Every structure is written in structure tokens, then in C-alpha cells.
Amino acid sequence: MSINSTTKKVDSVTVIGLSGKITIGEECKHLRETIRGQLSEGTKSILLNLGDISYIDSTGIGELVSSFTSVSRQGGQLKLLNLTKKVHDLLQITKLVTVFDIFEDEAKAVKSFGSTQA
């Protein structure tokens, strides 16, 4: 598997740090299971730190959108942090920058969840 994740709590926001590649197969499954695990624990505010993601394929993009939808359906929010230029360009091309809230600063990202934190 070429993806790793770390999880930490900052206030009531769960920050998931991802590193490696988000591609078809085990990598997408890992992301999906990580998000579902957080939702099953009642987490509603999730911040994905993608600063160490070197590559996302089309399946990985689909998994990000699916994760966003799953979190939203449960009344939560999923936001992105520290996109690499390559990942940001990909989200720009696919127009997904208009879907996701994207941040460069963790403190500002955490603060952006505001009163919707759970």
C-alpha cells in the first residue's frame, strides 16, 4: 500500500494527514475506511491534510468526492488542507475547487468549522 494516514484532534476537528498516493485499489479503500471509521465514531468535522500526497488518479478524485458526500449526508463537513501544486491543479481542472473548502493554514482551517463542530 502506498498511502499512510495519521489522525489527530485539534479542538473538535479531526485532522487526517495523508501521505503517498491516492490511486485505484488499496489506497482508495484505505481513504474510504478511514473516513467511514471517523463517521462511525460520530466525527462531523474532518480536515484532510494532503500536503504529502504526491499523486491522485481519477479513482482517487472520485473517492475524495465520495468522502465529501458521505460526510455531508451525515451533517458534517470535510475540508482540504495543504494541497500540493499538482493536486491543486487537478482539482482546478476538474472544477472541484468550487466544491471543497481548501486551506493552506491548519489553524484557519480548524477555525473555519466554527459552530458546526461536533
Stockholm file with secondary structure:
# STOCKHOLM 1.0

chainA/1-118         MSINSTTKKVDSVTVIGLSGKITIGEECKHLRETIRGQLSEGTKSILLNLGDISYIDSTGIGELVSSFTSVSRQGGQLKLLNLTKKVHDLLQITKLVTVFDIFEDEAKAVKSFGSTQA
#=GR chainA/1-118 SS CCEEEEEEEETTEEEEEEEEEECTTHHHHHHHHHHHHHHHTTCCEEEEEEEEEEEECHHHHHHHHHHHHHHHHTTCEEEEECCCHHHHHHHHHTTGGGTSCEESCHHHHHHHTGGGCC
#=GC SS_cons         CCEEEEEEEETTEEEEEEEEEECTTHHHHHHHHHHHHHHHTTCCEEEEEEEEEEEECHHHHHHHHHHHHHHHHTTCEEEEECCCHHHHHHHHHTTGGGTSCEESCHHHHHHHTGGGCC
//
